[in-house]
Structures are given as C-alpha cells and as structure tokens.
Amino acid sequence: MSADPVTMMIISSAVQIGGAYRDIQDSKIQSEIEQEEYELKIKAANLEGLTKENDRNREAKDTKKNNLAILSGSNIDDNSVSFLNIQKEVDKKAQKDITTIRLNVGAKMSEYSLASAKAKVARKNEQFGGWVSIVNSGIETKAKIDKYKKPPKTG
C-alpha cells in the first residue's frame, strides 16, 4: 500500500516539524534547569563566603581573648600601648582577610552570573534556530507540493 507523493511530502514535513518542536521544548526545559543550577551555585558561593567570614571573625575574637588571658598572667597593664597595638593588629589582619574573602566570593558569583547569562543566550539561539527550521520545512514542503501539483507547461 503506498500513498501519493503529496501525502508523503506532508507526512515527512510533519515528522521534521514535530522533531524540531520537541527539540525546542527540550531546550526550554534544559534552560530552566541550567538557570536553577546557576542560581544554586550563586547562593552556595554566597553562603560559603559568609561562613568563611564568620569563621575569620571568630578566630580574631578568640585570638584577642587568648591575648587577654596571657596578659592577665603577666604584670602588664591591659591599657598598655603595646598590648592595645597587638589587639589592633589582630583586628586589622581579620579585616584584611575578610575583604579578600568578600572579593573572592564576589568574583565567583560574578563568574556564575555571566555563565548563566551566556547559557541563557545560547539556549535562546538554539530555540530560535528550531523555529526557523520549522518555518523552513513548511515553506519547502509547500513549494514541493505546488511544483508537483502544477501540470508541466507545454509550449
């Protein structure tokens, strides 16, 4: 059992269009998944940075407490310039480290944000290409059908 050529052209075109449409839908779903992954990576980087920052603050606080404990066992006054300078240096070092942590976290979050935007644009281009393919298949099929149905010109 065979179908006429026009029916076969329509079926072939419908299959191509269906495949392209499925690819577009898959691309949309994949794009949503990728965007969620990047959002999670950004949140994780932010959390990691906050954790490191809190750890560094705790370390500085513990160091200052230890310095006070050592001081209490000595005959040095806790208002001495030397001791106050040591405590101040602990704070300076902690602030420097925290600034570095924030800078690194910001860079990582920026990197993820740019990668997210890049992936989104790539998926949009992919989807646009799918729509172009669908339109092209329709136009080609129509042209083939018109050519097949028109009787040949005799001169």
C-alpha positions in Angstrom: 0.0 0.0 0.0 1.5 3.3 -1.0 0.5 6.9 -0.5 0.6 9.5 -3.2 3.8 11.7 -3.3 1.9 14.8 -1.9 0.8 12.9 1.2 4.3 11.5 1.7 5.7 15.1 1.5 3.2 16.3 4.1 4.0 13.4 6.4 7.7 13.9 6.0 7.4 17.6 6.8 5.1 16.9 9.8 7.7 14.5 11.2 10.5 17.1 10.8 8.4 19.8 12.3 7.4 17.6 15.2 11.0 16.7 15.9 12.1 20.4 15.7 9.2 21.4 18.0 10.2 18.7 20.5 13.8 19.9 20.4 12.6 23.5 21.2 10.6 22.3 24.2 13.5 20.2 25.4 15.8 23.2 25.1 13.4 25.4 27.1 13.3 22.8 29.9 17.1 22.4 29.9 17.4 26.2 30.0 15.2 26.4 33.1 17.3 23.6 34.8 20.6 25.4 33.9 19.3 28.7 35.3 18.3 27.0 38.6 21.7 25.3 38.8 23.5 28.7 38.4 21.2 30.3 41.0 22.1 27.5 43.4 25.8 27.9 42.7 25.5 31.6 43.4 23.7 31.0 46.6 26.2 28.4 47.7 29.1 30.7 46.9 27.5 33.4 49.0 26.9 31.0 51.9 30.5 29.8 51.7 31.7 33.4 51.8 29.6 34.2 54.8 30.7 31.1 56.6 34.4 31.9 55.9 33.8 35.5 57.1 32.2 34.4 60.3 34.9 31.8 60.9 37.6 34.5 60.5 35.7 36.9 62.8 35.5 34.1 65.4 39.2 33.4 65.0 40.1 37.0 65.6 37.8 37.2 68.6 39.4 34.0 70.0 42.9 35.4 69.4 42.1 38.6 71.3 40.6 36.6 74.2 43.8 34.5 74.3 45.9 37.7 74.3 43.9 38.9 77.3 44.3 35.6 79.1 48.1 35.8 78.5 48.1 39.4 79.7 46.3 38.6 82.9 49.1 36.2 83.9 51.7 38.9 83.4 52.4 42.1 85.1 51.5 44.2 82.0 48.6 46.7 82.2 45.8 45.9 79.8 45.8 49.6 78.8 49.4 49.5 77.7 50.1 50.8 74.2 51.9 47.7 73.3 49.0 45.4 74.2 46.4 47.7 72.6 48.6 47.7 69.4 48.7 43.9 69.3 44.9 43.7 69.6 44.5 46.4 66.9 46.8 44.4 64.6 44.6 41.3 65.1 41.6 43.4 64.0 43.4 44.8 61.0 44.5 41.3 59.9 41.0 40.0 60.3 39.5 42.9 58.3 42.1 42.4 55.5 41.2 38.7 55.3 37.5 39.4 55.3 38.0 41.9 52.5 39.8 39.2 50.5 37.1 36.6 51.2 34.4 39.1 50.0 36.4 39.9 46.9 36.8 36.2 46.0 33.1 35.4 46.7 32.1 38.4 44.5 34.3 37.2 41.7 32.9 33.7 41.9 29.3 35.0 42.0 30.0 37.2 39.0 31.5 34.3 37.1 28.4 32.2 37.7 26.2 35.1 36.8 28.0 35.6 33.5 27.9 31.8 32.7 24.2 31.8 33.4 23.6 34.7 31.0 25.8 33.0 28.4 23.9 29.7 28.7 20.6 31.5 28.5 21.5 33.3 25.3 22.8 30.0 23.8 19.5 28.3 24.6 17.5 31.2 23.1 19.6 31.0 19.9 19.1 27.2 19.8 15.3 27.7 20.2 15.2 30.4 17.5 17.1 28.1 15.2 14.4 25.4 15.8 11.6 27.9 14.9 13.5 28.8 11.7 13.8 25.1 10.9 10.1 24.6 11.3 9.2 27.6 9.1 11.8 26.4 6.5 10.3 22.9 6.5 6.8 24.3 5.9 7.9 26.5 3.1 9.9 23.8 1.4 7.0 21.3 1.6 4.6 23.9 0.2 7.0 24.6 -2.7 7.4 20.9 -3.4 3.6 20.3 -3.3 3.0 23.2 -5.6 5.6 22.1 -8.0 4.2 18.5 -8.0 0.6 19.6 -8.4 1.1 22.0 -11.3 0.9 20.5 -14.7 4.0 20.9 -16.8 3.9 23.8 -19.2 3.8 22.9 -22.9 4.8 25.4 -25.4 
